[in-house]
Amino acid sequence: MFDSLTERLSGALRKISGKGTLTDNNIQDALREVRRALLEADVALPVVKGFIESVRQRAVGQEVKQSLSPTQTFIKIVQSELEAVMGAANEELNLRAQPPAIVLMAGLQGAGKTTTVAKLSHWLKNKPKKSVMVVSADVYRPAAIKQLETLAAEVGVEFFPSDLSQSPEAIVTAALKEAKKKFVDVLIVDTAGRLAVDEEMMAEISRLHQVLNPVETLFVVDAMTGQDAANTAKAFNDALPLTGVILTKADGDARGGAALSVRQITGKPIKFIGMGEKIDALEPFYPDRVASRILGMGDLLSLIEEVERKVDKEKAERIASKIKKGKGFDLEDFKEQIKQMQNMGGMASIMDKMPGMGGLPAGASKMVDDSLFSKMEAIINSMTMKERVNPDILNGSRKRRITVGSGTQLQDLNRLLKQHKQMQKVMKKMKGGGMANMMRGLGGMGGMGGPGGFPGAGGPPRL
């Protein structure tokens, strides 16, 4: 997300950071570049105007003039104003209510509402450790109820069955009664969507809101629709007392216009952001972290949280302990490291969150083809355990068997072995504890980072 915006903004800010001093002229040049970057990212025009004016007022004021490093201060102002546009801080779900706390989900058809209900259920179940019940009040789309039932089973939350013959009001009333009976913490209601905003849909959701009196009314919107997302959110907000917004499909949106427009146009906070198709690909929205990523400064906090969530710490500890004892780093360990990275969304996802990546050429993270890691794993899987532990025994006939079994070429296998040797050298140098401690601290990521750390060190893996 934000790839094109990051590229343009980073370019504009690099130009100004090369100046010894700030003058009215180079401030105007930088602001012109920033304005163009925001408009190309499909940020709503009123939001762009307000943003540029706020930055201009601060940039030409005492805040910059009295600074020892005016150019750095200007960059900080841009970051600060980006945060202000998206909201000062993450606004958590308000679940302070007599159970069940009711969350009503609204949005257009195709925005990913039903999938988001499941993702939110998964998040509530695993983060605040809440018991969750979900119900579908969509009696217009035949597959909607079945889809939610399937997703609820996958996530492991309670599903309240509904029927196309029932009215939406009757469905939610019965679900609420059942949720109270079972002492469920949170009841999430999935409502019907339409292809466009219409009075009938708004009237129905308004009636459901009156029946349920939810603590949260969340608008689910597709980030790829750009500033249209903000305009649709405003139409819903005019009809419903929205409490927040969930942006979906943000991983497919290189522009970021929706994230920068929704808060300003609706006055409602973005509470969550969907970053992929997997059931756990829903993250709380932190404006400060997103602003940092937009400016190419990384997002270390989110990276650490992802490591905590998705990395198998027992396996990481085992590898770290093995390295410390000087037992080496074999191909089975190498395969485990590849799996850990894939669990975290792949190398491109990790690079996107790592500080300092803003200095890389535009689109550098896209040069890393994660399918190459799958090929590496296939090669290792085609080896016997003896070959994985001691790859030096690989002769011509063994290599031929492995490449045929993995559907790869001899040069692919040779490159993998070369990359493994590079990693072994790094591990050997750090076996005194540096690498082992790094792996414990990052839950196993350390083995893939650092100089020569990940396959194809110094650039993307080459297979």
C-alpha positions in Angstrom: 0.0 0.0 0.0 1.1 3.6 -0.6 3.9 2.6 -3.0 3.3 5.4 -5.6 2.6 8.0 -2.9 5.8 6.9 -0.9 7.8 7.2 -4.1 6.6 10.7 -4.9 6.7 12.1 -1.4 10.1 10.6 -0.7 11.4 12.1 -3.9 10.1 15.6 -3.0 11.5 15.4 0.5 14.9 14.1 -0.7 15.2 17.2 -2.8 14.6 19.6 0.1 16.8 17.5 2.5 19.7 18.2 0.1 19.4 22.0 0.7 21.6 23.7 3.3 18.9 26.1 4.3 15.2 26.5 3.7 14.0 29.5 1.7 10.5 30.5 0.6 11.4 29.3 -2.9 12.5 25.8 -2.0 9.6 25.4 0.5 7.2 26.3 -2.4 8.9 23.8 -4.7 8.6 21.1 -2.1 5.0 21.9 -1.4 4.2 21.8 -5.1 5.7 18.3 -5.3 3.8 17.2 -2.2 0.6 18.5 -3.6 1.1 16.7 -6.9 1.9 13.5 -5.1 -1.3 13.7 -3.0 -3.5 14.4 -6.0 -2.0 11.6 -8.0 -2.7 9.3 -5.0 -6.4 10.2 -5.5 -6.6 12.1 -2.2 -9.7 14.3 -2.2 -9.0 17.9 -3.2 -10.3 19.6 -0.1 -8.1 17.4 2.0 -5.1 18.2 -0.2 -5.8 22.0 0.1 -6.1 21.8 3.9 -3.0 19.6 4.2 -0.8 21.9 2.1 -2.0 25.0 3.9 -1.2 23.5 7.3 2.3 22.5 6.3 2.9 25.9 4.6 1.9 27.8 7.8 4.2 25.7 10.0 7.1 25.6 7.5 7.3 29.4 7.1 6.8 30.0 10.9 9.2 30.1 13.8 9.1 26.3 14.2 11.5 25.9 11.2 13.4 29.2 11.5 14.5 28.4 15.1 15.5 24.9 14.3 19.1 23.7 14.1 18.1 21.4 11.2 15.4 23.2 9.1 15.1 20.5 6.4 14.6 17.7 9.0 12.1 19.9 10.8 10.2 20.3 7.5 10.1 16.5 7.0 8.8 16.1 10.6 6.1 18.7 9.9 4.9 16.7 6.8 4.8 13.5 8.9 3.0 15.3 11.7 0.4 16.7 9.3 -0.1 13.3 7.7 -0.9 11.9 11.1 -3.3 14.7 11.8 -5.2 14.1 8.5 -5.6 10.4 9.4 -6.3 10.9 13.1 -4.0 11.6 16.0 -3.9 8.0 17.3 -5.5 4.6 16.9 -9.1 4.6 18.1 -9.9 1.3 19.7 -13.3 -0.4 19.4 -15.6 0.7 22.2 -16.8 -2.6 23.8 -17.6 -1.0 27.1 -21.2 -2.1 27.3 -23.3 -4.7 29.1 -22.7 -7.9 27.1 -23.2 -8.5 24.4 -21.5 -5.4 22.9 -23.2 -5.1 19.5 -21.1 -4.2 16.4 -23.2 -3.3 13.2 -21.4 -3.6 9.9 -22.5 -1.5 6.9 -21.1 -1.0 3.4 -21.6 -1.5 -0.3 -21.7 -4.9 -2.0 -18.3 -6.1 -3.0 -16.4 -4.1 -0.3 -15.6 -7.3 1.5 -18.0 -6.9 4.4 -18.7 -10.5 5.2 -15.0 -11.5 5.1 -14.3 -8.5 7.3 -16.9 -9.7 9.8 -14.9 -13.0 10.0 -11.5 -11.2 10.3 -12.8 -8.9 13.0 -14.2 -11.9 14.9 -10.8 -13.6 14.6 -9.1 -10.4 15.9 -11.5 -10.1 18.9 -11.1 -13.7 19.8 -7.3 -13.6 19.8 -6.5 -10.1 20.9 -8.9 -8.9 23.6 -9.9 -12.6 24.1 -13.6 -12.0 23.6 -16.3 -14.6 22.9 -18.0 -13.7 19.6 -21.3 -14.5 17.9 -21.9 -13.5 14.2 -25.2 -13.3 12.4 -26.1 -12.3 8.8 -29.1 -10.1 8.2 -28.5 -10.2 4.4 -31.6 -11.8 3.1 -31.0 -10.6 -0.5 -27.8 -12.4 -1.5 -28.5 -16.2 -1.2 -24.9 -17.1 -0.6 -24.3 -14.5 2.1 -25.6 -16.5 5.1 -23.8 -19.7 4.0 -20.6 -17.7 3.4 -20.7 -16.3 6.9 -21.4 -19.7 8.4 -18.4 -21.2 6.7 -16.1 -18.3 7.8 -17.4 -18.5 11.4 -16.5 -22.2 11.5 -13.0 -21.5 10.1 -12.4 -18.8 12.7 -14.0 -20.8 15.5 -16.7 -18.3 16.6 -20.4 -18.8 17.3 -22.7 -18.6 14.3 -26.4 -17.7 14.6 -28.4 -19.3 11.7 -30.8 -17.1 9.8 -33.1 -17.7 6.9 -34.1 -15.9 3.7 -37.7 -16.0 4.6 -37.1 -13.9 7.8 -37.1 -10.2 8.0 -33.7 -8.6 8.9 -35.3 -7.1 12.1 -36.6 -10.6 13.2 -33.1 -12.1 12.5 -31.2 -9.6 14.6 -33.8 -9.6 17.4 -33.5 -13.4 17.7 -29.7 -13.3 17.5 -29.5 -10.7 20.3 -31.7 -12.9 22.5 -29.5 -15.9 21.9 -26.3 -13.9 22.5 -27.6 -12.8 25.9 -28.7 -16.3 26.7 -25.2 -17.7 26.0 -23.4 -14.7 27.7 -21.5 -13.8 24.5 -19.2 -10.8 24.8 -19.6 -9.4 21.3 -22.4 -9.8 18.7 -21.4 -8.8 15.1 -24.2 -8.2 12.7 -23.5 -8.4 8.9 -26.0 -6.3 6.9 -27.0 -6.4 3.3 -25.1 -4.3 0.7 -26.1 -2.8 -2.6 -24.2 -2.0 -5.7 -24.8 1.7 -5.0 -26.1 3.9 -2.2 -30.0 3.8 -2.2 -32.7 4.9 0.1 -34.2 1.5 0.6 -30.9 0.1 1.9 -30.3 3.1 4.1 -33.8 2.8 5.6 -33.3 -0.9 6.4 -29.9 -0.3 8.1 -31.4 2.6 10.0 -34.2 0.3 11.3 -31.7 -2.3 12.3 -29.7 0.4 14.1 -32.8 1.4 16.1 -33.6 -2.2 17.0 -30.0 -3.0 18.2 -28.7 0.3 19.4 -25.1 -0.9 18.7 -22.0 0.4 20.5 -20.1 0.4 17.2 -21.5 1.1 13.7 -18.6 0.4 11.3 -18.5 1.3 7.6 -16.6 -1.2 5.5 -15.1 0.3 2.3 -12.8 -0.8 -0.4 -9.5 1.2 -0.3 -9.0 0.8 -4.0 -11.9 3.1 -4.8 -9.8 6.0 -3.7 -11.5 9.3 -2.8 -14.8 7.7 -3.8 -14.4 5.6 -0.7 -14.5 8.8 1.4 -17.5 10.1 -0.5 -19.5 6.9 0.0 -18.5 6.9 3.7 -19.9 10.4 4.0 -23.2 9.3 2.4 -23.5 6.5 5.0 -22.5 8.8 7.8 -25.3 11.2 6.8 -27.8 8.4 7.2 -26.2 6.5 10.1 -24.4 7.5 13.3 -21.1 5.8 12.2 -18.5 5.3 14.8 -15.6 4.3 12.5 -14.4 2.9 9.2 -12.7 -0.3 8.1 -10.6 0.0 5.0 -10.4 -3.3 3.0 -8.1 -4.5 0.2 -5.5 -1.9 1.2 -2.7 -4.2 0.1 -3.9 -3.8 -3.5 -4.0 0.0 -3.3 -0.7 1.6 -4.3 -2.1 5.1 -4.1 -3.5 5.5 -0.5 -6.0 8.2 -1.3 -8.8 6.6 0.7 -6.7 6.4 3.9 -5.8 10.1 3.6 -9.4 11.2 2.8 -11.8 9.2 4.9 -11.1 10.8 8.3 -11.2 14.4 7.0 -14.4 14.0 4.9 -16.4 11.9 7.4 -14.9 13.0 10.7 -14.9 9.3 11.7 -11.7 7.4 12.5 -10.3 4.5 10.5 -10.2 1.8 13.1 -8.9 -1.2 11.1 -7.2 -1.8 7.8 -7.4 -5.0 5.7 -4.0 -6.0 4.3 -4.6 -9.3 2.5 -7.0 -12.2 2.0 -5.9 -14.3 4.9 -8.2 -14.4 7.9 -5.6 -12.7 10.2 -4.9 -9.9 7.7 -6.7 -7.2 9.6 -4.7 -4.7 11.6 -5.7 -1.8 13.9 -5.1 1.4 12.0 -2.2 3.5 13.6 -1.9 6.9 11.8 1.6 7.5 13.1 2.8 4.2 11.8 1.1 4.6 8.5 2.6 8.1 8.1 6.0 6.7 8.8 5.5 4.1 6.1 4.2 6.6 3.6 7.4 8.6 4.1 9.5 5.5 3.6 10.6 5.4 7.2 9.3 1.9 7.9 7.1 0.6 10.7 9.2 -1.3 13.2 6.4 -1.5 15.8 4.1 -3.3 13.5 6.9 -5.6 12.3 7.7 -6.6 15.9 4.0 -7.2 16.7 3.8 -9.4 13.5 6.9 -11.4 14.6 5.3 -11.9 18.1 2.1 -13.1 16.4 3.3 -15.3 13.6 6.7 -16.6 14.3 7.1 -20.1 15.9 9.3 -19.1 18.9 10.1 -22.7 19.9 11.7 -23.4 16.5 13.5 -20.0 16.5 14.9 -20.9 20.0 16.0 -24.3 18.8 17.9 -22.9 15.9 19.4 -20.1 18.0 20.6 -22.6 20.6 22.1 -24.8 17.9 24.0 -21.9 16.5 25.3 -20.9 19.9 26.7 -24.4 20.5 28.5 -24.2 17.2 26.6 -27.1 15.6 26.1 -25.2 12.3 23.1 -24.1 10.3 21.9 -26.9 8.0 19.4 -26.8 5.1 16.6 -28.0 7.4 17.2 -24.8 9.5 17.3 -22.8 6.3 13.9 -24.2 5.3 12.4 -23.2 8.7 13.6 -19.7 8.2 12.0 -19.5 4.7 8.7 -20.8 6.3 8.9 -18.1 9.1 9.2 -15.4 6.4 6.3 -16.7 4.4 4.2 -16.7 7.6 4.9 -13.0 7.9 3.7 -12.2 4.4 6.9 -12.7 2.6 10.1 -10.6 2.1 8.3 -7.7 0.4 5.9 -7.3 3.4 8.9 -7.4 5.8 10.9 -4.9 3.8 7.9 -2.5 3.6 7.9 -2.3 7.4 11.7 -2.1 7.9 13.2 1.3 8.8 15.7 2.6 6.2 13.9 1.0 3.2 12.8 4.4 2.0 16.4 5.0 0.8 16.1 2.0 -1.6 15.2 2.6 -5.3 11.5 2.9 -5.9 9.8 -0.4 -6.1 12.8 -2.3 -4.7 10.6 -4.5 -2.4 8.7 -5.6 -5.5 11.9 -7.0 -7.0 11.8 -9.7 -4.3 9.8 -12.6 -5.8 8.4 -14.6 -2.9 7.6 -17.5 -5.3 11.4 -18.1 -5.4 11.2 -19.0 -1.7 8.6 -21.7 -2.5 11.0 -23.0 -5.2 13.8 -23.1 -2.6 11.5 -25.0 -0.2 10.6 -27.5 -2.9 14.3 -28.2 -3.6 15.0 -28.8 0.1 11.9 -31.0 0.4 13.3 -33.2 -2.4 16.4 -34.0 -0.3 16.8 -36.8 2.2 17.3 -35.7 5.8 21.0 -36.8 5.5 21.5 -34.5 2.5 19.8 -31.6 4.3 22.1 -32.0 7.4 25.2 -32.5 5.2 24.8 -30.9 1.8 28.5 -31.6 1.0 27.6 -35.2 0.1 25.5 -34.0 -2.9 27.1 -35.5 -6.0 26.0 -35.4 -9.6 23.4 -38.2 -9.4 21.9 -36.9 -6.1 21.6 -33.4 -7.6 19.8 -34.8 -10.7 17.4 -36.7 -8.4 16.6 -33.6 -6.4 16.1 -31.3 -9.4 13.8 -33.8 -11.1 11.8 -34.3 -7.8 11.4 -30.5 -7.3 10.8 -29.6 -10.9 13.8 -27.2 -11.0 17.1 -26.8 -12.9 20.6 -27.7 -11.7 21.6 -24.0 -11.6 18.7 -23.4 -9.2 20.0 -26.0 -6.8 23.6 -24.7 -7.1 22.4 -21.1 -6.3 20.5 -22.4 -3.3 23.6 -24.2 -2.0 25.7 -21.1 -2.6 23.3 -18.9 -0.6 23.2 -21.4 2.2 27.0 -21.3 2.4 26.8 -17.5 2.6 24.5 -17.8 5.6 26.6 -20.5 7.2 29.6 -18.1 7.1 27.6 -15.3 8.8 26.3 -17.8 11.4 29.9 -19.0 12.1 31.2 -15.5 12.7 28.3 -14.8 15.1 28.1 -18.1 17.0 29.4 -16.4 20.1 25.9 -15.2 20.8 25.3 -12.2 18.5 23.2 -14.1 16.0 21.6 -16.4 18.6 20.4 -13.4 20.6 19.2 -11.7 17.5 17.1 -14.7 16.6 15.7 -14.9 20.1 14.8 -11.2 20.1 13.1 -11.3 16.7 11.7 -14.8 17.0 13.8 -16.2 14.2 13.9 -13.3 11.8 17.6 -12.5 12.5 18.8 -15.4 10.4 17.3 -13.8 7.4 18.6 -10.3 8.0 21.8 -8.4 8.3 24.7 -8.5 5.8 24.5 -11.6 3.7 21.5 -12.6 5.9 18.7 -13.4 3.5 19.0 -15.4 0.4 20.8 -13.5 -2.3 22.3 -11.0 0.2 22.7 -7.5 -1.1 19.6 -7.9 -3.2 16.6 -10.1 -3.9 17.1 -13.8 -3.9 18.2 -15.1 -7.3 16.9 -18.4 -8.5 
